[in-house]
């Protein structure tokens, strides 16, 4: 296992360069793991989006987790498992799409770049106290804020309920009407009485990254 890992000190690296690496690796291997850590998360999402758009690259799993790089430094990260096999849409995504529009709006939290992590964490907790599923959406610089808040809610035991991430969809959205400029976006689904699933492969990737 040799995941592609993008760390905060590589934040100047571009999505196009990373997309080239992803595609080249997927021509050699059946499965490629890509990890974006901290400030690089949005760029990594953009690279995966670009790879999906121009090549036979499909997402088999997306996981949000922390990476213990040192005893005192455990940043948030996004983990992609990519292959040429067609993707399966998470069940919660299909279910959410079937909700009435008013219901969707009530269950959705939009995160802007000005929002504080603490504010979004409280909003997620409040909505989860009222309903069994919440969708958190963010784009551009707000993606990292959204992920930090989701991890606070789902990994620290602060929620009154058992909650877990049951679906993640990445996408691109236009920044500014008519600009044609696309920025990476993420949709994170959190459900009550559900656990976040961490596969054995994911655990191996975390060990690999930590050991570097």
Backbone as JSON Lines, residues from 0, in Angstrom:
{"i":0,"aa":"X","n":[0.84,-1.19,0.0],"ca":[0.0,0.0,0.0],"c":[0.89,1.25,0.0]}
{"i":1,"aa":"X","n":[0.61,2.14,-0.95],"ca":[1.4,3.37,-1.05],"c":[0.48,4.53,-1.38]}
{"i":2,"aa":"X","n":[-0.24,5.05,-0.38],"ca":[-1.2,6.12,-0.66],"c":[-0.54,7.41,-1.11]}
{"i":3,"aa":"X","n":[-1.27,8.18,-1.89],"ca":[-0.83,9.53,-2.24],"c":[-1.27,10.43,-1.1]}
{"i":4,"aa":"X","n":[-0.32,11.04,-0.43],"ca":[-0.62,11.85,0.75],"c":[-0.22,13.3,0.48]}
{"i":5,"aa":"X","n":[-1.18,14.21,0.7],"ca":[-0.91,15.63,0.5],"c":[-1.02,16.32,1.86]}
{"i":6,"aa":"X","n":[0.1,16.86,2.33],"ca":[0.17,17.46,3.66],"c":[0.1,18.98,3.58]}
{"i":7,"aa":"X","n":[-0.16,19.65,4.72],"ca":[-0.28,21.11,4.69],"c":[0.91,21.84,4.11]}
{"i":8,"aa":"X","n":[2.11,21.29,4.22],"ca":[3.27,21.98,3.65],"c":[3.32,21.88,2.12]}
{"i":9,"aa":"X","n":[2.34,21.15,1.55],"ca":[2.23,21.07,0.09],"c":[1.02,21.86,-0.41]}
{"i":10,"aa":"X","n":[0.57,22.82,0.39],"ca":[-0.68,23.53,0.06],"c":[-0.59,24.34,-1.24]}
{"i":11,"aa":"X","n":[0.64,24.64,-1.69],"ca":[0.79,25.38,-2.94],"c":[0.65,24.48,-4.17]}
{"i":12,"aa":"X","n":[0.64,23.18,-3.95],"ca":[0.52,22.24,-5.07],"c":[-0.87,22.39,-5.7]}
{"i":13,"aa":"X","n":[-0.96,22.25,-7.01],"ca":[-2.23,22.45,-7.68],"c":[-3.02,21.17,-7.91]}
{"i":14,"aa":"X","n":[-4.33,21.33,-8.1],"ca":[-5.21,20.19,-8.35],"c":[-4.84,19.46,-9.63]}
{"i":15,"aa":"X","n":[-4.39,20.2,-10.64],"ca":[-4.05,19.56,-11.91],"c":[-2.86,18.62,-11.76]}
{"i":16,"aa":"X","n":[-1.84,19.06,-11.04],"ca":[-0.68,18.2,-10.83],"c":[-1.06,16.94,-10.06]}
{"i":17,"aa":"X","n":[-1.87,17.11,-9.02],"ca":[-2.28,15.96,-8.23],"c":[-3.17,15.02,-9.05]}
{"i":18,"aa":"X","n":[-4.02,15.59,-9.89],"ca":[-4.87,14.77,-10.76],"c":[-4.01,13.91,-11.69]}
{"i":19,"aa":"X","n":[-2.92,14.48,-12.2],"ca":[-2.02,13.7,-13.06],"c":[-1.45,12.51,-12.29]}
{"i":20,"aa":"X","n":[-1.05,12.74,-11.06],"ca":[-0.51,11.65,-10.24],"c":[-1.55,10.56,-10.01]}
{"i":21,"aa":"X","n":[-2.77,10.98,-9.71],"ca":[-3.85,10.01,-9.45],"c":[-4.08,9.13,-10.68]}
{"i":22,"aa":"X","n":[-4.19,9.75,-11.84],"ca":[-4.48,9.01,-13.06],"c":[-3.32,8.08,-13.42]}
{"i":23,"aa":"X","n":[-2.09,8.57,-13.28],"ca":[-0.93,7.73,-13.58],"c":[-0.88,6.51,-12.65]}
{"i":24,"aa":"X","n":[-1.15,6.73,-11.38],"ca":[-1.12,5.62,-10.42],"c":[-2.23,4.62,-10.69]}
{"i":25,"aa":"X","n":[-3.4,5.12,-11.09],"ca":[-4.53,4.22,-11.33],"c":[-4.35,3.41,-12.61]}
{"i":26,"aa":"X","n":[-3.44,3.81,-13.46],"ca":[-3.11,2.99,-14.62],"c":[-2.21,1.81,-14.22]}
{"i":27,"aa":"X","n":[-1.54,1.93,-13.07],"ca":[-0.63,0.88,-12.61],"c":[-1.27,-0.04,-11.58]}
{"i":28,"aa":"X","n":[-2.26,0.49,-10.84],"ca":[-2.84,-0.26,-9.72],"c":[-4.35,-0.32,-9.84]}
{"i":29,"aa":"X","n":[-4.95,-1.32,-9.21],"ca":[-6.41,-1.44,-9.21],"c":[-7.07,-0.42,-8.29]}
{"i":30,"aa":"X","n":[-6.39,-0.1,-7.19],"ca":[-6.94,0.82,-6.2],"c":[-5.86,1.83,-5.81]}
{"i":31,"aa":"X","n":[-6.26,3.08,-5.72],"ca":[-5.35,4.15,-5.28],"c":[-6.0,4.88,-4.11]}
{"i":32,"aa":"X","n":[-5.25,5.03,-3.03],"ca":[-5.73,5.8,-1.88],"c":[-5.12,7.19,-1.94]}
{"i":33,"aa":"X","n":[-5.96,8.19,-1.72],"ca":[-5.5,9.58,-1.72],"c":[-5.94,10.22,-0.4]}
{"i":34,"aa":"X","n":[-4.99,10.86,0.26],"ca":[-5.27,11.47,1.56],"c":[-4.94,12.96,1.5]}
{"i":35,"aa":"X","n":[-5.91,13.79,1.88],"ca":[-5.67,15.23,1.99],"c":[-5.74,15.63,3.44]}
{"i":36,"aa":"X","n":[-4.71,16.31,3.93],"ca":[-4.62,16.64,5.35],"c":[-4.71,18.15,5.56]}
{"i":37,"aa":"X","n":[-5.54,18.56,6.52],"ca":[-5.63,19.96,6.92],"c":[-5.95,20.91,5.79]}
{"i":38,"aa":"X","n":[-5.08,21.9,5.61],"ca":[-5.32,22.96,4.62],"c":[-5.37,22.46,3.19]}
{"i":39,"aa":"X","n":[-4.94,21.22,2.94],"ca":[-4.92,20.68,1.56],"c":[-6.21,19.97,1.17]}
{"i":40,"aa":"X","n":[-7.15,19.85,2.09],"ca":[-8.35,19.05,1.83],"c":[-9.1,19.54,0.6]}
{"i":41,"aa":"X","n":[-9.35,20.84,0.51],"ca":[-10.14,21.37,-0.61],"c":[-9.43,21.12,-1.94]}
{"i":42,"aa":"X","n":[-8.11,21.3,-1.95],"ca":[-7.35,21.07,-3.18],"c":[-7.42,19.61,-3.6]}
{"i":43,"aa":"X","n":[-7.36,18.7,-2.63],"ca":[-7.43,17.27,-2.95],"c":[-8.8,16.91,-3.51]}
{"i":44,"aa":"X","n":[-9.85,17.48,-2.94],"ca":[-11.2,17.25,-3.49],"c":[-11.25,17.73,-4.94]}
{"i":45,"aa":"X","n":[-10.67,18.89,-5.2],"ca":[-10.65,19.41,-6.57],"c":[-9.92,18.48,-7.52]}
{"i":46,"aa":"X","n":[-8.82,17.89,-7.05],"ca":[-8.04,16.97,-7.9],"c":[-8.83,15.69,-8.19]}
{"i":47,"aa":"X","n":[-9.52,15.17,-7.18],"ca":[-10.34,13.97,-7.39],"c":[-11.49,14.28,-8.34]}
{"i":48,"aa":"X","n":[-12.12,15.45,-8.16],"ca":[-13.19,15.86,-9.08],"c":[-12.68,15.93,-10.52]}
{"i":49,"aa":"X","n":[-11.52,16.53,-10.71],"ca":[-10.96,16.65,-12.06],"c":[-10.65,15.28,-12.64]}
{"i":50,"aa":"X","n":[-10.08,14.4,-11.82],"ca":[-9.76,13.05,-12.29],"c":[-11.01,12.3,-12.73]}
{"i":51,"aa":"X","n":[-12.09,12.43,-11.93],"ca":[-13.37,11.79,-12.28],"c":[-13.93,12.33,-13.59]}
{"i":52,"aa":"X","n":[-13.73,13.62,-13.82],"ca":[-14.3,14.27,-15.0],"c":[-13.62,13.83,-16.29]}
{"i":53,"aa":"X","n":[-12.3,13.66,-16.24],"ca":[-11.57,13.42,-17.49],"c":[-11.14,11.98,-17.7]}
{"i":54,"aa":"X","n":[-11.29,11.12,-16.68],"ca":[-10.81,9.75,-16.81],"c":[-11.76,8.78,-16.11]}
{"i":55,"aa":"X","n":[-11.5,7.5,-16.31],"ca":[-12.3,6.45,-15.66],"c":[-11.8,6.27,-14.22]}
{"i":56,"aa":"X","n":[-12.12,7.26,-13.41],"ca":[-11.73,7.27,-11.99],"c":[-13.01,7.37,-11.18]}
{"i":57,"aa":"X","n":[-13.18,6.42,-10.28],"ca":[-14.42,6.37,-9.49],"c":[-14.09,6.26,-8.0]}
{"i":58,"aa":"X","n":[-14.95,6.86,-7.2],"ca":[-14.76,6.86,-5.75],"c":[-15.45,5.63,-5.16]}
{"i":59,"aa":"X","n":[-14.67,4.8,-4.48],"ca":[-15.23,3.64,-3.79],"c":[-15.59,3.96,-2.35]}
{"i":60,"aa":"X","n":[-14.85,4.86,-1.74],"ca":[-15.2,5.3,-0.38],"c":[-14.56,6.65,-0.1]}
{"i":61,"aa":"X","n":[-15.25,7.42,0.76],"ca":[-14.72,8.69,1.27],"c":[-14.89,8.65,2.78]}
{"i":62,"aa":"X","n":[-13.83,8.92,3.51],"ca":[-13.89,8.88,4.97],"c":[-13.24,10.14,5.53]}
{"i":63,"aa":"X","n":[-13.88,10.71,6.56],"ca":[-13.31,11.83,7.3],"c":[-12.75,11.29,8.61]}
{"i":64,"aa":"X","n":[-11.54,11.71,8.95],"ca":[-10.92,11.2,10.16],"c":[-9.79,12.13,10.56]}
{"i":65,"aa":"X","n":[-9.23,11.87,11.73],"ca":[-8.03,12.6,12.16],"c":[-6.8,11.75,11.84]}
{"i":66,"aa":"X","n":[-5.65,12.43,11.67],"ca":[-4.39,11.73,11.44],"c":[-3.4,12.16,12.53]}
{"i":67,"aa":"X","n":[-3.0,11.24,13.41],"ca":[-2.04,11.6,14.45],"c":[-0.61,11.69,13.9]}
{"i":68,"aa":"X","n":[-0.25,12.86,13.4],"ca":[1.08,13.03,12.81],"c":[2.16,13.11,13.89]}
{"i":69,"aa":"X","n":[1.82,13.75,15.02],"ca":[2.71,13.77,16.19],"c":[1.83,13.62,17.43]}
{"i":70,"aa":"X","n":[2.45,13.53,18.59],"ca":[1.68,13.38,19.83],"c":[0.76,14.57,20.06]}
{"i":71,"aa":"X","n":[1.18,15.74,19.6],"ca":[0.41,16.95,19.86],"c":[-0.35,17.47,18.64]}
{"i":72,"aa":"X","n":[-0.16,16.84,17.49],"ca":[-0.75,17.36,16.26],"c":[-1.56,16.26,15.56]}
{"i":73,"aa":"X","n":[-2.87,16.44,15.59],"ca":[-3.77,15.45,15.0],"c":[-4.79,16.17,14.11]}
{"i":74,"aa":"X","n":[-4.38,16.56,12.91],"ca":[-5.27,17.33,12.04],"c":[-6.36,16.47,11.39]}
{"i":75,"aa":"X","n":[-7.39,17.15,10.92],"ca":[-8.46,16.47,10.19],"c":[-7.96,16.12,8.79]}
{"i":76,"aa":"X","n":[-8.56,15.09,8.21],"ca":[-8.12,14.64,6.88],"c":[-9.29,14.0,6.14]}
{"i":77,"aa":"X","n":[-9.16,13.96,4.82],"ca":[-10.13,13.26,3.99],"c":[-9.4,12.13,3.28]}
{"i":78,"aa":"X","n":[-10.03,10.97,3.24],"ca":[-9.44,9.76,2.68],"c":[-10.3,9.28,1.51]}
{"i":79,"aa":"X","n":[-9.7,9.16,0.35],"ca":[-10.4,8.63,-0.83],"c":[-9.83,7.27,-1.2]}
{"i":80,"aa":"X","n":[-10.7,6.35,-1.51],"ca":[-10.31,5.08,-2.13],"c":[-10.84,5.13,-3.56]}
{"i":81,"aa":"X","n":[-9.94,5.14,-4.52],"ca":[-10.32,5.32,-5.93],"c":[-10.0,4.06,-6.74]}
{"i":82,"aa":"X","n":[-10.83,3.79,-7.73],"ca":[-10.57,2.67,-8.64],"c":[-11.28,2.93,-9.95]}
{"i":83,"aa":"X","n":[-11.17,1.97,-10.87],"ca":[-11.87,2.1,-12.15],"c":[-13.24,1.43,-12.11]}
{"i":84,"aa":"X","n":[-13.58,0.81,-10.98],"ca":[-14.89,0.16,-10.82],"c":[-15.96,1.22,-10.59]}
{"i":85,"aa":"X","n":[-17.13,1.09,-11.23],"ca":[-18.2,2.08,-11.02],"c":[-18.55,2.25,-9.54]}
{"i":86,"aa":"X","n":[-18.86,3.49,-9.16],"ca":[-19.18,3.81,-7.76],"c":[-20.62,3.43,-7.43]}
{"i":87,"aa":"X","n":[-20.86,3.23,-6.14],"ca":[-22.22,3.04,-5.64],"c":[-22.62,4.26,-4.82]}
{"i":88,"aa":"X","n":[-23.83,4.75,-5.04],"ca":[-24.3,5.92,-4.29],"c":[-24.74,5.48,-2.9]}
{"i":89,"aa":"X","n":[-24.26,6.15,-1.84],"ca":[-24.69,5.78,-0.49],"c":[-26.21,5.83,-0.34]}
{"i":90,"aa":"X","n":[-26.74,4.89,0.41],"ca":[-28.2,4.78,0.58],"c":[-28.83,6.07,1.07]}
{"i":91,"aa":"X","n":[-28.18,6.75,2.02],"ca":[-28.76,7.96,2.59],"c":[-28.91,9.06,1.55]}
{"i":92,"aa":"X","n":[-28.03,9.08,0.54],"ca":[-28.11,10.1,-0.5],"c":[-29.4,9.92,-1.3]}
{"i":93,"aa":"X","n":[-29.69,8.69,-1.67],"ca":[-30.93,8.4,-2.41],"c":[-32.14,8.72,-1.56]}
{"i":94,"aa":"X","n":[-32.1,8.34,-0.3],"ca":[-33.22,8.63,0.6],"c":[-33.44,10.13,0.76]}
{"i":95,"aa":"X","n":[-32.36,10.86,0.93],"ca":[-32.47,12.31,1.12],"c":[-33.08,12.97,-0.12]}
{"i":96,"aa":"X","n":[-32.67,12.51,-1.29],"ca":[-33.19,13.08,-2.54],"c":[-34.7,12.87,-2.68]}
{"i":97,"aa":"X","n":[-35.23,11.86,-1.99],"ca":[-36.67,11.57,-2.09],"c":[-37.52,12.43,-1.13]}
{"i":98,"aa":"X","n":[-36.86,13.17,-0.22],"ca":[-37.6,14.01,0.71],"c":[-38.27,15.17,-0.02]}
{"i":99,"aa":"X","n":[-39.33,15.7,0.58],"ca":[-39.95,16.91,0.05],"c":[-38.96,18.07,0.16]}
{"i":100,"aa":"X","n":[-39.11,19.06,-0.73],"ca":[-38.15,20.16,-0.77],"c":[-38.07,20.91,0.56]}
{"i":101,"aa":"X","n":[-39.21,21.15,1.2],"ca":[-39.19,21.85,2.5],"c":[-38.43,21.04,3.54]}
{"i":102,"aa":"X","n":[-38.61,19.73,3.5],"ca":[-37.93,18.84,4.44],"c":[-36.42,18.87,4.2]}
{"i":103,"aa":"X","n":[-36.02,18.88,2.93],"ca":[-34.59,18.95,2.6],"c":[-33.98,20.24,3.15]}
{"i":104,"aa":"X","n":[-34.68,21.35,2.98],"ca":[-34.16,22.64,3.45],"c":[-33.99,22.63,4.97]}
{"i":105,"aa":"X","n":[-34.96,22.05,5.66],"ca":[-34.91,22.0,7.12],"c":[-33.74,21.18,7.62]}
{"i":106,"aa":"X","n":[-33.38,20.15,6.87],"ca":[-32.32,19.23,7.29],"c":[-30.93,19.61,6.77]}
{"i":107,"aa":"X","n":[-30.83,20.71,6.03],"ca":[-29.57,21.09,5.4],"c":[-28.92,22.27,6.11]}
{"i":108,"aa":"X","n":[-27.62,22.18,6.31],"ca":[-26.83,23.26,6.89],"c":[-25.8,23.7,5.87]}
{"i":109,"aa":"X","n":[-25.88,24.94,5.45],"ca":[-24.9,25.48,4.52],"c":[-23.8,26.21,5.29]}
{"i":110,"aa":"X","n":[-22.56,25.9,4.99],"ca":[-21.43,26.5,5.7],"c":[-20.74,27.52,4.78]}
{"i":111,"aa":"X","n":[-20.59,28.74,5.26],"ca":[-19.89,29.76,4.47],"c":[-18.47,29.94,5.03]}
{"i":112,"aa":"X","n":[-17.61,30.59,4.27],"ca":[-16.21,30.72,4.67],"c":[-16.05,31.59,5.92]}
{"i":113,"aa":"X","n":[-17.06,32.43,6.23],"ca":[-16.97,33.31,7.4],"c":[-17.36,32.6,8.69]}
{"i":114,"aa":"X","n":[-17.99,31.43,8.58],"ca":[-18.49,30.74,9.77],"c":[-17.36,30.2,10.63]}
{"i":115,"aa":"X","n":[-17.6,30.2,11.94],"ca":[-16.65,29.6,12.87],"c":[-17.01,28.13,13.08]}
{"i":116,"aa":"X","n":[-15.99,27.32,13.33],"ca":[-16.23,25.89,13.58],"c":[-17.19,25.7,14.74]}
{"i":117,"aa":"X","n":[-16.99,26.46,15.81],"ca":[-17.84,26.31,17.0],"c":[-19.31,26.57,16.68]}
{"i":118,"aa":"X","n":[-19.56,27.55,15.83],"ca":[-20.95,27.88,15.46],"c":[-21.59,26.74,14.69]}
{"i":119,"aa":"X","n":[-20.86,26.21,13.7],"ca":[-21.41,25.12,12.88],"c":[-21.62,23.87,13.73]}
{"i":120,"aa":"X","n":[-20.68,23.59,14.63],"ca":[-20.83,22.42,15.51],"c":[-22.13,22.52,16.3]}
{"i":121,"aa":"X","n":[-22.42,23.69,16.86],"ca":[-23.65,23.86,17.63],"c":[-24.89,23.73,16.77]}
{"i":122,"aa":"X","n":[-24.82,24.26,15.55],"ca":[-25.99,24.15,14.65],"c":[-26.26,22.68,14.3]}
{"i":123,"aa":"X","n":[-25.19,21.93,14.03],"ca":[-25.36,20.5,13.72],"c":[-25.99,19.78,14.92]}
{"i":124,"aa":"X","n":[-25.46,20.04,16.1],"ca":[-25.99,19.4,17.31],"c":[-27.46,19.76,17.52]}
{"i":125,"aa":"X","n":[-27.8,21.02,17.3],"ca":[-29.19,21.45,17.48],"c":[-30.11,20.75,16.49]}
{"i":126,"aa":"X","n":[-29.69,20.69,15.22],"ca":[-30.54,20.05,14.22],"c":[-30.67,18.55,14.49]}
{"i":127,"aa":"X","n":[-29.6,17.92,14.93],"ca":[-29.66,16.48,15.24],"c":[-30.53,16.2,16.47]}
{"i":128,"aa":"X","n":[-30.74,17.2,17.31],"ca":[-31.63,17.01,18.46],"c":[-33.09,17.03,18.03]}
{"i":129,"aa":"X","n":[-33.34,17.51,16.79],"ca":[-34.71,17.64,16.29],"c":[-35.06,16.63,15.2]}
{"i":130,"aa":"X","n":[-34.05,16.11,14.51],"ca":[-34.33,15.19,13.38],"c":[-33.24,14.14,13.24]}
{"i":131,"aa":"X","n":[-33.56,13.05,12.54],"ca":[-32.59,11.94,12.49],"c":[-31.53,12.03,11.42]}
{"i":132,"aa":"X","n":[-31.59,13.0,10.52],"ca":[-30.55,13.13,9.5],"c":[-30.3,14.61,9.23]}
{"i":133,"aa":"X","n":[-29.04,14.94,9.04],"ca":[-28.63,16.31,8.71],"c":[-27.64,16.24,7.56]}
{"i":134,"aa":"X","n":[-27.79,17.17,6.64],"ca":[-26.86,17.27,5.51],"c":[-26.07,18.57,5.66]}
{"i":135,"aa":"X","n":[-24.75,18.47,5.66],"ca":[-23.88,19.63,5.78],"c":[-23.22,19.87,4.43]}
{"i":136,"aa":"X","n":[-23.39,21.08,3.89],"ca":[-22.83,21.38,2.57],"c":[-21.86,22.56,2.68]}
{"i":137,"aa":"X","n":[-20.79,22.5,1.9],"ca":[-19.8,23.57,1.89],"c":[-19.03,23.53,0.59]}
{"i":138,"aa":"X","n":[-18.45,24.68,0.24],"ca":[-17.62,24.73,-0.96],"c":[-16.43,25.65,-0.7]}
{"i":139,"aa":"X","n":[-15.39,25.47,-1.52],"ca":[-14.21,26.32,-1.4],"c":[-13.57,26.27,-0.03]}
{"i":140,"aa":"X","n":[-13.22,27.44,0.49],"ca":[-12.52,27.52,1.77],"c":[-13.37,27.02,2.95]}
{"i":141,"aa":"X","n":[-14.69,26.97,2.77],"ca":[-15.57,26.55,3.86],"c":[-15.55,25.04,4.09]}
{"i":142,"aa":"X","n":[-14.99,24.28,3.15],"ca":[-14.99,22.82,3.25],"c":[-14.29,22.35,4.53]}
{"i":143,"aa":"X","n":[-13.14,22.93,4.82],"ca":[-12.38,22.5,6.01],"c":[-13.16,22.81,7.29]}
{"i":144,"aa":"X","n":[-13.82,23.95,7.34],"ca":[-14.65,24.29,8.5],"c":[-15.74,23.25,8.7]}
{"i":145,"aa":"X","n":[-16.41,22.88,7.6],"ca":[-17.48,21.89,7.67],"c":[-16.96,20.56,8.2]}
{"i":146,"aa":"X","n":[-15.82,20.12,7.69],"ca":[-15.25,18.83,8.1],"c":[-14.84,18.86,9.57]}
{"i":147,"aa":"X","n":[-14.22,19.95,10.0],"ca":[-13.85,20.06,11.42],"c":[-15.07,19.96,12.32]}
{"i":148,"aa":"X","n":[-16.14,20.63,11.95],"ca":[-17.36,20.6,12.76],"c":[-17.99,19.22,12.79]}
{"i":149,"aa":"X","n":[-18.04,18.57,11.63],"ca":[-18.61,17.22,11.54],"c":[-17.81,16.25,12.41]}
{"i":150,"aa":"X","n":[-16.5,16.34,12.36],"ca":[-15.67,15.45,13.18],"c":[-15.85,15.73,14.67]}
{"i":151,"aa":"X","n":[-16.02,17.0,15.04],"ca":[-16.29,17.3,16.44],"c":[-17.58,16.63,16.91]}
{"i":152,"aa":"X","n":[-18.59,16.69,16.08],"ca":[-19.9,16.13,16.45],"c":[-19.86,14.6,16.49]}
{"i":153,"aa":"X","n":[-19.16,13.99,15.54],"ca":[-19.27,12.53,15.39],"c":[-18.18,11.72,16.07]}
{"i":154,"aa":"X","n":[-17.12,12.38,16.56],"ca":[-16.02,11.59,17.13],"c":[-15.72,11.88,18.6]}
{"i":155,"aa":"X","n":[-16.29,12.94,19.15],"ca":[-15.9,13.33,20.51],"c":[-16.85,12.86,21.59]}
{"i":156,"aa":"X","n":[-18.03,12.33,21.19],"ca":[-19.02,11.92,22.19],"c":[-19.82,13.08,22.75]}
{"i":157,"aa":"X","n":[-19.72,14.27,22.14],"ca":[-20.43,15.44,22.64],"c":[-21.92,15.4,22.3]}
{"i":158,"aa":"X","n":[-22.28,14.66,21.26],"ca":[-23.7,14.56,20.91],"c":[-24.46,13.72,21.95]}
{"i":159,"aa":"X","n":[-25.68,14.12,22.24],"ca":[-26.52,13.36,23.17],"c":[-26.92,12.02,22.57]}
{"i":160,"aa":"X","n":[-26.8,11.91,21.25],"ca":[-27.22,10.7,20.55],"c":[-26.0,10.06,19.88]}
{"i":161,"aa":"X","n":[-26.11,8.77,19.61],"ca":[-25.11,8.13,18.77],"c":[-25.3,8.67,17.35]}
{"i":162,"aa":"X","n":[-24.24,9.23,16.77],"ca":[-24.36,9.79,15.42],"c":[-23.15,9.36,14.6]}
{"i":163,"aa":"X","n":[-23.34,9.27,13.31],"ca":[-22.25,8.87,12.43],"c":[-22.42,9.45,11.04]}
{"i":164,"aa":"X","n":[-21.33,9.56,10.33],"ca":[-21.36,9.99,8.92],"c":[-21.71,8.78,8.08]}
{"i":165,"aa":"X","n":[-22.79,8.87,7.34],"ca":[-23.25,7.72,6.55],"c":[-23.19,7.95,5.04]}
{"i":166,"aa":"X","n":[-22.76,9.12,4.65],"ca":[-22.62,9.38,3.22],"c":[-21.85,10.67,2.97]}
{"i":167,"aa":"X","n":[-21.0,10.64,1.97],"ca":[-20.25,11.84,1.56],"c":[-20.24,11.89,0.04]}
{"i":168,"aa":"X","n":[-20.63,13.03,-0.49],"ca":[-20.59,13.25,-1.94],"c":[-19.73,14.48,-2.2]}
{"i":169,"aa":"X","n":[-18.78,14.37,-3.13],"ca":[-18.02,15.56,-3.51],"c":[-18.5,16.01,-4.89]}
{"i":170,"aa":"X","n":[-18.34,17.32,-5.12],"ca":[-18.87,17.91,-6.35],"c":[-18.1,19.2,-6.63]}
{"i":171,"aa":"X","n":[-18.56,19.93,-7.62],"ca":[-18.05,21.27,-7.9],"c":[-19.25,22.2,-8.03]}
{"i":172,"aa":"X","n":[-19.08,23.44,-7.58],"ca":[-20.13,24.44,-7.75],"c":[-19.52,25.69,-8.36]}
{"i":173,"aa":"X","n":[-20.36,26.45,-9.03],"ca":[-19.88,27.68,-9.67],"c":[-19.75,28.78,-8.62]}
{"i":174,"aa":"X","n":[-18.6,29.43,-8.58],"ca":[-18.41,30.55,-7.67],"c":[-18.79,31.84,-8.39]}
{"i":175,"aa":"X","n":[-19.94,32.39,-8.03],"ca":[-20.42,33.6,-8.69],"c":[-21.21,33.24,-9.94]}
{"i":176,"aa":"X","n":[-22.37,33.82,-10.07],"ca":[-23.24,33.49,-11.19],"c":[-22.6,33.92,-12.51]}
{"i":177,"aa":"X","n":[-22.54,32.98,-13.43],"ca":[-22.04,33.27,-14.77],"c":[-20.53,33.39,-14.89]}
{"i":178,"aa":"X","n":[-19.79,33.1,-13.81],"ca":[-18.33,33.23,-13.89],"c":[-17.69,32.04,-14.58]}
{"i":179,"aa":"X","n":[-18.35,30.87,-14.5],"ca":[-17.77,29.66,-15.07],"c":[-16.66,29.09,-14.22]}
{"i":180,"aa":"X","n":[-16.37,29.73,-13.08],"ca":[-15.28,29.25,-12.22],"c":[-15.84,28.25,-11.22]}
{"i":181,"aa":"X","n":[-15.33,27.02,-11.28],"ca":[-15.82,25.96,-10.4],"c":[-14.9,25.8,-9.2]}
{"i":182,"aa":"X","n":[-15.52,25.59,-8.03],"ca":[-14.74,25.33,-6.82],"c":[-15.21,24.0,-6.22]}
{"i":183,"aa":"X","n":[-14.32,23.29,-5.53],"ca":[-14.71,22.01,-4.92],"c":[-15.8,22.19,-3.87]}
{"i":184,"aa":"X","n":[-16.68,21.2,-3.78],"ca":[-17.76,21.23,-2.8],"c":[-17.93,19.84,-2.18]}
{"i":185,"aa":"X","n":[-18.54,19.83,-0.99],"ca":[-18.75,18.56,-0.29],"c":[-20.14,18.55,0.33]}
{"i":186,"aa":"X","n":[-20.77,17.38,0.32],"ca":[-22.05,17.14,0.97],"c":[-21.84,16.0,1.96]}
{"i":187,"aa":"X","n":[-22.07,16.27,3.24],"ca":[-21.83,15.28,4.29],"c":[-23.15,14.96,4.99]}
{"i":188,"aa":"X","n":[-23.48,13.69,5.04],"ca":[-24.74,13.25,5.66],"c":[-24.44,12.62,7.02]}
{"i":189,"aa":"X","n":[-25.11,13.12,8.05],"ca":[-24.95,12.6,9.41],"c":[-26.3,12.05,9.86]}
{"i":190,"aa":"X","n":[-26.28,10.84,10.41],"ca":[-27.52,10.23,10.89],"c":[-27.43,9.88,12.37]}
{"i":191,"aa":"X","n":[-28.56,10.01,13.04],"ca":[-28.66,9.57,14.42],"c":[-28.78,8.05,14.48]}
{"i":192,"aa":"X","n":[-28.28,7.48,15.56],"ca":[-28.32,6.03,15.8],"c":[-27.59,5.24,14.71]}
{"i":193,"aa":"X","n":[-26.61,5.87,14.09],"ca":[-25.77,5.19,13.09],"c":[-24.31,5.43,13.45]}
{"i":194,"aa":"X","n":[-23.45,4.51,13.03],"ca":[-22.02,4.66,13.27],"c":[-21.31,5.03,11.97]}
{"i":195,"aa":"X","n":[-20.24,5.81,12.1],"ca":[-19.35,6.0,10.97],"c":[-18.58,4.69,10.75]}
{"i":196,"aa":"X","n":[-18.52,4.23,9.51],"ca":[-17.83,2.97,9.21],"c":[-16.4,3.24,8.78]}
{"i":197,"aa":"X","n":[-15.45,2.62,9.49],"ca":[-14.04,2.71,9.14],"c":[-13.59,1.32,8.7]}
{"i":198,"aa":"X","n":[-13.29,1.18,7.43],"ca":[-12.92,-0.13,6.9],"c":[-11.52,-0.53,7.34]}
{"i":199,"aa":"X","n":[-11.2,-1.83,7.31],"ca":[-9.84,-2.28,7.6],"c":[-8.81,-1.59,6.7]}
{"i":200,"aa":"X","n":[-9.17,-1.36,5.45],"ca":[-8.25,-0.68,4.53],"c":[-7.95,0.74,5.02]}
{"i":201,"aa":"X","n":[-8.99,1.41,5.48],"ca":[-8.79,2.76,6.0],"c":[-7.82,2.76,7.18]}
{"i":202,"aa":"X","n":[-7.98,1.81,8.08],"ca":[-7.1,1.72,9.24],"c":[-5.64,1.53,8.79]}
{"i":203,"aa":"X","n":[-5.45,0.73,7.74],"ca":[-4.09,0.52,7.22],"c":[-3.52,1.8,6.61]}
{"i":204,"aa":"X","n":[-4.37,2.56,5.91],"ca":[-3.91,3.8,5.33],"c":[-3.49,4.78,6.44]}
{"i":205,"aa":"X","n":[-4.28,4.87,7.51],"ca":[-3.95,5.76,8.63],"c":[-2.59,5.37,9.22]}
{"i":206,"aa":"X","n":[-2.37,4.07,9.41],"ca":[-1.09,3.59,9.95],"c":[0.06,3.98,9.02]}
{"i":207,"aa":"X","n":[-0.17,3.82,7.72],"ca":[0.85,4.14,6.73],"c":[1.22,5.63,6.78]}
{"i":208,"aa":"X","n":[0.19,6.48,6.85],"ca":[0.42,7.93,6.88],"c":[1.12,8.33,8.17]}
{"i":209,"aa":"X","n":[0.68,7.75,9.28],"ca":[1.26,8.09,10.58],"c":[2.73,7.7,10.67]}
{"i":210,"aa":"X","n":[3.08,6.6,10.0],"ca":[4.44,6.09,10.09],"c":[5.44,6.88,9.23]}
{"i":211,"aa":"X","n":[4.96,7.77,8.41],"ca":[5.88,8.49,7.49],"c":[6.73,9.52,8.25]}
